[in-house]
Amino acid sequence: MIYIKRNDNNEIEDILFSSQPGYTQSSLFEPEIKAFLENTQNDELIKKVLTNLDLEMVRVIEDMVNLMVEKGLILFTDLPEPVQNKLLFKRSLRKSLNIEHSLIDEEETLNF
């Protein structure tokens, strides 16, 4: 989710990836947001947006790896050992978070 803050002229002045007072939910696909990001001189804001998108893409890639393993397109052991270790470690963390806090849906955990 993306949240935007508007100024008194109803122009976008800030973007966040979590809900905050004064921010309204929007979509990255809105032309107005794309135009705002293309025209902003705020390099820190662009870096913040890119960092958040990168973090979301990491989860997408993890899910794709999981799907390819489940479908037998690749073997988990085909992945480089450091990648295997990171995926297993993250799986372990998600599993313990589920047990302790029940904040993440079961479908969010990797199943190898």
N, C-alpha and C positions, 0 to 999 in steps of 0.2 A: 504494500500500500504506500501511496505517496500523499503527503499533506502539504497544502500551500497556504501561505499567508499573503493577504492582499493589503495594499496601502489604501489611503483615502480616495484615490482615483480608480480603485478597483483593479489595479495592476498587481501582478505577482511580484512580491518582494523577497520571499524566502520559500525554501522547499525543505521538508523533513520527511523521514521515513517512519516516524512514529507520531501518534496523535498527541497534540499539545493544545492548550487553550489558545484560541485565536486562529487556529489552522483548520482548514476544511479538507476533506478527503477528495482526491482527484485521481487521474490516471496519467501515466507517462505517455499515453498515446494521444493525449489532448494536444492539438496543434499549438495552443497558447503556451503550454509548458515547453514544448520543443523550441518555439521561437524565443521564449525567455532564456532558456539555457544557451541557445546559439548566440544571443546578443548580450549576455551578461559579461561584465568585466571582472566578476568575482571568481577568480581562479580557485579559491578555497571551496566555494559552493560546487563548482564543477567537479573538483576532486572528491568532495563528499558524496555527490551523486554517483560518480564512477565507483567509488569504494563500496557503497551500498549495493550497487548493481552487481559488482564482482562477487560480493558475499552471497547474494542470491543465486548467482550462476554456479557457484561452488556446489550448492545443494542440488541444482539441476544435474550437474555432471555426476555427482554421487548417485543420484537416482538412475541416470542412464547406465552407469557401470553396473549397478545392482540389477537392472532390467536385462542387460546383456548377459550377465552371469546366470540369472534365472532362466533365460531362454536358451542357454547353452551356446551362445554366440562366441563367448570367450570363457576361459577358465579364470577363476580368481587368481590362481597361481601364475597365470600369464602376465599379470601386472608386476611391475618392479617391486621388489621387497619393501622399499620405503613407502610406496603407495599403499601396499597391502597393510602395512603397520598403521598408517594414518587412518585408513578406512576402518580397520578393526578397532582402533582406539576411539574414534568418533562414535562408532556403533556402541561400544561399551559405555561411553559417557551418556549417550542418548538413552540407553537402556536403564542406567542407574537414575537418570533424571526422571524417566517415566515411573519407575518404582517409587522413588522418593516424593515426587511432586505431582505426577500425573498431569503435566502441562502439555506434553507433546502427544499427538495422536499416534496410535500404534503404527499406522501406515508411514509415519515419518522415520521409523527406525529401519536401518539397513538389515536385510536378512540374507546372509551368505550361507 
